Amino acid sequence: MKLHIEGFDEVLGGGIPLSTVNMITGTTGTMKSSLSFNILFNEVKLNKKIGLYISLEETFESLMAQMQSLQFDLNSIDISRIGYDLSIIRKNKTKLLKNPKKGGLMVSDLGQVRKEMVGKELAPNENWFFLTKALIKEIKESIGLDIVVVDSLTALHVLSALENPRVKLFYFFEFLRDLNVTSFLLSEMPHDESKLSTYEVEPYLADGLLKLTMSNRHRKVSREIAMVKMRSTNASLDVFTLDFKNGKFRALYGGQVPLV
């Protein structure tokens, strides 16, 4: 599956293997959310895939406004907003997308979830990891699912306050693999890049690890992208400058400053 980054998919052998669990990690401002949305948007538009974007940090309105400002033509694909209430999803599964055969994007955001959770408390076995897994599974079984983005795994950690997080993460990654979906888990990296993820075990569990950073060159800040790890493919591990222009991502070889 393509990442829809010009100049980068080519060095990945055309894209990444399907049904893999991939991490996108980076410091603040490296366009992790935009990059993952770009993958979903293009797969829905060009290949009629069904995608699920779980936003635990931004509301639906904020996310859509941000993507519209980046010149994504949101009217060109079917986008619906959903929550975490599985009973509502089951009742309205035929209305989640206009025509699943033509693909579509569903967005579940924390703002909507909070509305559904008013006056309710999570049971001990219903932490956010549990609810997220249940949501993904319900969508997969109800109408089908090809791609899922969790934005972000870091927020999911904070909301869940997990005991034995390494064990929970192992089963979460295996759960995604067993569902036969291609998944992208976003993770916040500290500015000093001292570690790649919250518990540092996630990169070992993931099939692919995409790293986004920012570099200062000649008083200009540029973003960089590298596929640090990718199982089952002969992917280039080189660092590329990541450029975004006219609604498209490009990777420029050798850490060059983006062309103007």
Secondary structure, 3 states (H helix, E strand, C coil): CCCCEECCCHHHCCCCCCCCEEEEEECCCCCHHHHHHHHHHHHHHHHCCEEEEEECCCCHHHHHHHHHHCCCCHHHCCEEEECCCHHHHHHCHHHCCCCHHHCEEEEEEHHHHHHHCCCCCCCCCCCHHHHHHHHHHHHHHHCCCCEEEEECHHHHHHHHCCCCHHHHHHHHHHHHHHCCCEEEEEEECCCCCCCCCCCCCHHHHCCEEEEEEEEEECCEEEEEEEEEEECCCCCCCCEEEEEEECCEEEEEECCCCCCC
